[in-house]
Amino acid sequence: MFNIKYLAIILFVFTGYALAQTTIYSLETGGQWENPATWVGGNVPTSSNDVVINGPVIVLNYDSKCLNLTVNQGKSLGGTFGYYGQLTVFGNIINNGYIGGGASFDIYGNITNNGIWGEGQFRIRLWGTNQTITCLDNSPISAQLMVMDSTCNVFLGSNFHLIVNGDNNCDFGNSELFTQGYQFTIDEGQFTNARVTTNDTITFNNTILSSVVINGNYYLDGITFAFADNVLKGTVTNLGSIINLPGYSTILTIEGDIINYGSLQHSEVHLKKNATNSGTWYNQMTRFVGANEKIIINTPGHPFDGVQMRIEDSAITVKCGSNIEIDAEHFFLSNGKFDCNNFNLKTNTVFYNGKIINTNDIIQHGYYESIKFEDDVNFYGINNMMYSSLYGSVTNYDTISAPYPQSGNTFKVYGDLINLGKYYNLYMDLYGNLTNHGSLSNNSLIDVIGDTLQSINISAPINSEVRFYANISGTAYQWMKNGTDINGEQGQYLIFPSLQLSNNGIYKCRVTVGGNPVYSREITVNQLTDVYPENKIVAETFNLYQNYPNPFNPSTVISYQLPVSSKVTLKVYDFLGREVTTLVDEYKPAGNYEVKFNTSTINHQPSSGVYFYQLKVGDFVQAKKMLLLK
């Protein structure tokens, strides 16, 4: 009797354990999860049961649960209209059929989606530690995906496309998502509190990001609304649009390098490293932060634009890695350095308070307030100076002036200034040397006040007041020219209402100091007969010349001239008007130019015949005919 009793107990326990581990199948007729009649054997699944869905099963309650779950092909699992239940899966879920109808899921294991997972307004909450999401055949999941533990790591086992209805929030709870070389796409909704590590493509299609940190070497595509506290690390290549949420002013921090082929239009961007722009760059504020050197590069026609650019700290240097175009309204250097790195600077910007160094050509129309140009530079276009200074050898090919006529501000020249264009309405303190071949006039008071030998070289008069300053203080002054006293010139300044070619000579001042004569440094005025080199002569009109040789094979030279700095396009067309090649498409200073057209470098070799070349500069268009003979 004793043995039979214990045998019965053992059989009961074993049967219960076996029942607990049993895989439960739904009937093909389906039904409600909570109804025993839905299941083969009449047992409602518990957290210990694996479940296989073989029919349409509806989840209505919030305490439905199972261990591992599989939805077979052609079968369905979900809620029903007006009843939105929740199912807890303590293991893995594999969907080969259809999940939808409003059911939400708490999942502790992995997700594999081979079918359809719809109804993006309902939730999937991940509660595990290391969970993998795999979607074969790019099957999307439409849900509000949330991660409930910051220690959870989510891994992708395939490309993952998440569809979020409306503005539902996919809050990752500061957990980390590893894409593992797969693409990650979110349509709409919000994506918040996430750390993403990726080396592939992330696509946000009208998705709002908040407190998201992305790291790796990755592509960013789609339309991203970067709201608040987002950080892009590593190297990001932007192919889409990054914009701020309309009506809000927030900060996007880019801690790594950014390569922009798309559009970056944000309220405020903080750059800690390097930026390359080949798309649209227009931010209310682009701020360079962090003490390291930053390199900026842009392809022609894709300027750094916006309302403001600002260097955060005087220890920062922003360095050009290419010819650079800046069209932002204001650029505050904050006593930092903008290093042109011997590239050209094309700008329509107001620069404030700092140093511009290692320049080559500065092109177009700049405004410089309290700027030090520390190296040699060529100025083209209209450049307005406000309390700025030059330290290298500077050549002006177009216009230097004050932003406001007769504003009284002073341009300090410590190096050599060569004027081949126009200089007007701007006072000058000359500590170095001045050469004038152009127009220097209109309230451009020039004080020659250096401490060492100075020269003023002119082939054209200076039609503004020029004052030579005796750099020694004493009790009496006598100015001399070529060693002879000048009658009546006995002040500390020798003043010329204008400086004419006939004023050439060597000037110095004899100063009485302590009863003894002391001589100031010499100021030499040289009359020049030679003007500037031929290739720098400013043309009077636009002109396109006949190519030479003509006929030609395989190459010929095309010449043209520009009277002002201009955007130039020079193209070659065949007899039917089809474009063959573009020879020039860039901003050019005034001057004379030659371009070589070599047919042997063209991929599709042109045949013998008549061709046309066309010069277009603003409203000016001129074309000529040439003949290729092979």
Secondary structure, DSSP 4 states (H G I P E B T S, - for coil): -HHHHHHHHHHHHHHHHHHHT-EEEB-TT-EETT-GGGBTTS----TT-EEEE-S-EE--SS-EEESSEEE-TT-EEE-BTTB--EEEESS-EEESSEEETT-EEEESS-EEESSEE--TTSEEEE-SSEEEEEEGGG--EESEEEE--TT-EEEESS-EEEE--TT-EEEEEEEEEE-TT--EEEESSEEEEEEEEESSEEEEEEEEEEEEEEEEEEEEEEEEEEEESEEE-SEEEE-SEEEPPTT---EEEE-SEEEESSEEE-SEEEESS-EEESSEEEEEEEEE-SSS-EEEEE-TT--EEEEEEEESSTT-EEEESSSEEE--SEEE-TT-EEE-TT--EEE--EEEEEEEES--EEEE-EEEEEEEE-S-EEE-SEEEEES-EE-SEEEESSEEE-SSTT---EEEESSEEEESSEEES-EEEESSEEEESSEEESS--EEE--SS-EEEEESS-EES-EEEE-SS--SEEEEEETTEEPTT--SSEEEESSB-GGG-EEEEEEEEETTEEEEPPPEEEEE----S-GGGPPPSS-EEPPPBSSSBSSEEEEEEEESS-EEEEEEEE-TTS-EEEEEEEEEE-SEEEEEEEEGGGSSSPPPSEEEEEEEEETTEEEEEEEEE--
